[in-house]
């Protein structure tokens, strides 16, 4: 009977609760480059990150820096110049070759000025320094449409009006959304954020 081949090299590090996933390592490795462009990621995604729960009785799941990304290609960041929270979205242009182009189209006049245009406005597009086919879209930070819940029937009706109006506007410009599910419509908090006692955490959105 033949013997199994001997393993060479050091054994893999043991898995730890709350450690970065493979997808999250992408963001950690891009943090210094993003900072050069004026964006700072949360402590979890910085190269010098030390888990806040280490050496304590806290569970990693109860700590803000212990939660993994739900959508690995989307992450919040803080714009260093003014402290504004923004959203970063990684686009694989080999899989979605027109997404950046379409996003820019709806952010360019005359479409940008049309009141029926409810598409998210792009702040800028960054070219990934290591992956030629990858781009990072910088957008305003949006919240899930139902957090917090609607207070009145009028708010709900206005939401559906804008969502359907925006979808019709995209179709008129020969763009199909193709993923209109309950998480797709999102809202710009804007001045309404000042009316709430607690700010919405990007970790929980």
N, C-alpha and C positions, 0 to 999 in steps of 0.2 A: 504494500500500500504506500503510495507516495505521500510525503510529508507536505503540509501546507507551507507556502513560502514564508520566510521570516520577515517580520515588519521592520522597516528601517525608519530612522528619524524619530523625533520626539512624539509621544502620544498626544492626541488632541486634548485641549484643555477641557476639564469637566464643565458641563453646562450649569449655569447658575440662574436662579429665578431673577427675572427682570433684566437680564442682559440684552444687549442690542441684537436684533434679528439681522439676518443677512441683508435685507432691504434697507434697514436703518443704518447699516454701515456706510451705505452710499452717501447719506446726508452728513454723517460724521466726517467723512473724508472730504466733503465739499465745504465744510464750515469755514476754514481759513479763506478759501477763495470767495465765498459768499460775503464774508466780512469785508474783503477788499472792495466789493461792489456795494457795500453799505447795508448789509443785512446780517443780523445776528440770530442764530438758532437758539432754542432753549438749552439749558445746561446739559440735558441728556445727550445732545448731539454735538457737544464740543469735545475736542481731542483730550482735554484734561479732566473730563467728567469723572467724578467719584460718586457712586450711588449714595443718596442721602440716608438710606436706611441701614447701610452697613455699620455694624457696631452698636445698633440699637435694637429694641424689641419691635419696631415697626415692621409691618408687612410691606413688601415692595408695591403691592397693588394699591395700598392706601397713600402712596407718595406720588406726587405729580410726575416726578422723573422716573417712575417705575412702570409706567404704562406704555405698551408698544403702540405703534401706529396702526390704525384700523385700515387706512388706505395708504400703502407704502409709497405711492408716487405723489402724495400730497402732504405738505407740512406747513405749519405756520412759522413765521419769522417776525422779528422786530426791525423796522427801519431805523437805523442808528441815528439818522439826522434829526428825527422828530419823535421817535418812540411809537410810531404808528404800527399796529399789528397788520401784517399782510399775509397772503397765502402764496406758497410756491407750489407749482405743479410741474412735475417732470414729464416731458413728452418724448416718446420714442418715435422719431420721425420716419423710421423705417416701417413702422406699423401704422402710424397715423400721419401720413405725409402732408395732409392739408389742414390739420387742426390749428397750427400757428397762423397760417395764411388766412383762414376763416375768422379766427379771433381778431386779427388785425383789421380785417375788412370791416367788421362791425364797430371798430373803434376809430374809423376814419370817416371824415366828412364825405358825402352828406349823410350817410347812414347813422353816424354818431349823433347827429342833431335831431333825428326823427324821434318824436315822443313815444312812438310805439316800440322803440328799440330798448328792450330790457336786458340785453346781453351784458355780462360782466365786462367792465372796461379794463383793458390791459394796461398796467403801469409800464412794464418793459419786458423784453424777452432776452434772456441770457443764453449764450452758447456754452454748453458744457465743455470744460477745458480738457477733459480726458476722453469723452465719448463723442465722436463726430456726429453721430446720428441722434444725439440727445439735446434737447433744449429745455430751459426752465422758464415757464411763464410766471411773472410776478403780477398778482391780482390783489384787489382789496380783500380784506378778510370778511367773509360772509358767514352768516349763521343759518342753521337749519330753519326752514320756514315756520315750524311749529314750536320753536323754543325762543321766548316763552309762548305759551298758548295764546290764541286770539282772545281778546276780552269781549269783543262785540261781534254780532253777525255782520255788521258793515265792514269790519276788518277782514273777515274771511272772504266776503264777496269781492272786496277790492283785490285781495291776493289772487283769487282765481281769475279775475278780470285781467290783471297784469300778466299772469302766467300764460293764459291763452292768447292774449294780444301779442305777447312777445314771440310765442311759437308761430302764430300766423305770419308775423313780420319776417321771421326767418324763412318760412316757406315761400313767401313772396319773393325773397331774394335767392331762391333755389338752393336753400340749405335745409337738410333734414336733420333733426336732432338725433333720432334713432335710439335714444336712451331716456325717454321721458318717464321716469319712475318717481316714486314718492320722495327720494332723496335729491333728485335733480334740481328742482326749484329751490333757490336759496335767497336770502334777503340781506340787503345792506342795512345794518343797524342804524348807522348815521346818528342824528341828534337824539333818537329815541333811547340810546344807551344811557344818557344822562338821567332819564326818568326812573331807572331801575336802581334798587339799593345795592345790587351786586353785579359786577361786570360778568359777561359770559366768558368762561374759560375756553381757550382754543383746544385744550385737552379733552373737554367734554362735549365739544360740538360735533 
